[in-house]
């Protein structure tokens, strides 16, 4: 498995999963992405995981970050939206916009913890746009993403 972080140049490969969703804004807040990567490792995923976080907490230019993410989102095989929204530590405001941009794209998979607040509209939009139910556990979401990269139909 190849992991591409946003502080390195991005070349999107054919078999790739973009981990979309809220990013911690401080090093004190735990990211959900390492757990997602662990699930993919257990599944022996051999493709690329595109992680829109820096490998370390050194700052980068905002425009560089946005352009990096835009390239990854537009070119990846599967977009996984996991939204463990926490209104104080990970409000997921940018995630709302990104989800709206891609909600009709058959490459997306969406999930959130059952108790995550303020996700009802995303749930509705996902069902309305693609006829799919949100997945309420990260392991199930990553398993579905893995299967999608194995030419399993998302439709």
For each residue, the residues with C-beta under 8 A, 3 or more apart:
1: 37 40 41 45 46 47 48 49
2: 13 47 48 49
3: 37 48 49 51
4: 8 10 11 48 49 50 51 72
5: 8 51 53 54 55
6: 10 51 52 53 54 60 65 68 69
7: 54 55 56 58 60
8: 4 5 55
9:
10: 4 6 50 68 71 72
11: 4
12: 16 48 50 71 72 75 76
13: 2 16 47 48
14: 47 77
15: 46 47 48 77 149
16: 12 13 47 48 49 50 72 75 76 77 78 149
17: 40 45 47 48 49 50 76 77 78 79 80 145 149
18: 50 52 72 73 76 78 79 80
19: 33 36 37 49 50 51 52 80 82
20: 52 73 79 80 81 82 95 98 99 102
21: 32 80 81 82 83 84 92 95
22: 32 83 84 85 90 91 92 94 95
23: 31 52 53 90
24: 27 28 29 30 31 53 89 90
25: 29 89 90
26: 29
27: 24 57
28: 24
29: 24 25 26 89 90
30: 24
31: 23 24 34 53
32: 21 22 35 36 82 84 138
33: 19 36 37 51 53
34: 31 37 38
35: 32 38 39 138
36: 19 32 33 39 40 49 80 82 138 141 142
37: 1 3 19 33 34 40 41 49 51
38: 34 35 41 42
39: 35 36 42 43 138 139 142 143
40: 1 17 36 37 43 45 49 142 145 146
41: 1 37 38 44 45
42: 38 39
43: 39 40 142 143 146
44: 41
45: 1 17 40 41 49 146 149
46: 1 15
47: 1 2 13 14 15 16 17 77 149
48: 1 2 3 4 12 13 15 16 17 76
49: 1 2 3 4 16 17 19 36 37 40 45
50: 4 10 12 16 17 18 19 72 76
51: 3 4 5 6 19 33 37
52: 6 18 19 20 23 65 68 69 72
53: 5 6 23 24 31 33
54: 5 6 7 57 58 60
55: 5 7 8
56: 7
57: 27 54
58: 7 54
59:
60: 6 7 54 64 65
61: 64 65
62: 65 66
63: 66 67
64: 60 61 67 68
65: 6 52 60 61 62 68 69
66: 62 63 69 70
67: 63 64 70 71
68: 6 10 52 64 65 71 72
69: 6 52 65 66 72 73 98
70: 66 67 73 74
71: 10 12 67 68 74 75
72: 4 10 12 16 18 50 52 68 69 75 76
73: 18 20 69 70 76 79 98 101 102
74: 70 71
75: 12 16 71 72
76: 12 16 17 18 48 50 72 73 79 107
77: 14 15 16 17 47 107 148 149
78: 16 17 18 107 108 109 145 148 149 154
79: 17 18 20 73 76 102 105 107 108 109
80: 17 18 19 20 21 36 108 109 111 141 142 145
81: 20 21 95 98 99 102 108 109 110 111 122
82: 19 20 21 32 36 111 112 138 141
83: 21 22 92 95 99 110 111 112 116 119 122
84: 21 22 32 90 112 113 116 138
85: 22 90 91 92 95 112 116 117 118 119
86: 89 90 91 116 117
87: 91 117 118
88: 91
89: 24 25 29 86
90: 22 23 24 25 29 84 85 86
91: 22 85 86 87 88
92: 21 22 83 85 95 96
93: 96 97
94: 22 97 98
95: 20 21 22 81 83 85 92 98 99
96: 92 93 99 100 122
97: 93 94 100 101
98: 20 69 73 81 94 95 101 102
99: 20 81 83 95 96 102 103 108 110 122 125
100: 96 97 103 125
101: 73 97 98
102: 20 73 79 81 98 99 105 107 108
103: 99 100 108 125 126 129 130
104: 129 130
105: 79 102 108
106: 130 154 155
107: 76 77 78 79 102 154
108: 78 79 80 81 99 102 103 105 126 130
109: 78 79 80 81 132 135 141 144 145 148 154
110: 81 83 99 122 126 132 134 135 141
111: 80 81 82 83 134 135 136 137 138 140 141
112: 82 83 84 85 116 119 122 123 134 136
113: 84 116 136 137
114: 136
115:
116: 83 84 85 86 112 113 119
117: 85 86 87
118: 85 87 121
119: 83 85 112 116 122 123 134
120: 123 124
121: 118 124 125
122: 81 83 96 99 110 112 119 125 126 134
123: 112 119 120 126 127 134
124: 120 121 127 128
125: 99 100 103 121 122 128 129
126: 103 108 110 122 123 129 130 132 133 134
127: 123 124 130 131 132 133 134
128: 124 125
129: 103 104 125 126
130: 103 104 106 108 126 127
131: 127
132: 109 110 126 127
133: 126 127
134: 110 111 112 119 122 123 126 127
135: 109 110 111 140 141 144
136: 111 112 113 114 140
137: 111 113 140 141
138: 32 35 36 39 82 84 111 141 142
139: 39 142 143
140: 111 135 136 137 143 144
141: 36 80 82 109 110 111 135 137 138 144 145
142: 36 39 40 43 80 138 139 145 146
143: 39 43 139 140 146 147
144: 109 135 140 141 147 148
145: 17 40 78 80 109 141 142 148 149
146: 40 43 45 142 143 149 150
147: 143 144 150 152
148: 77 78 109 144 145 152 154
149: 15 16 17 45 47 77 78 145 146
150: 146 147
151:
152: 147 148
153:
154: 78 106 107 109 148
155: 106
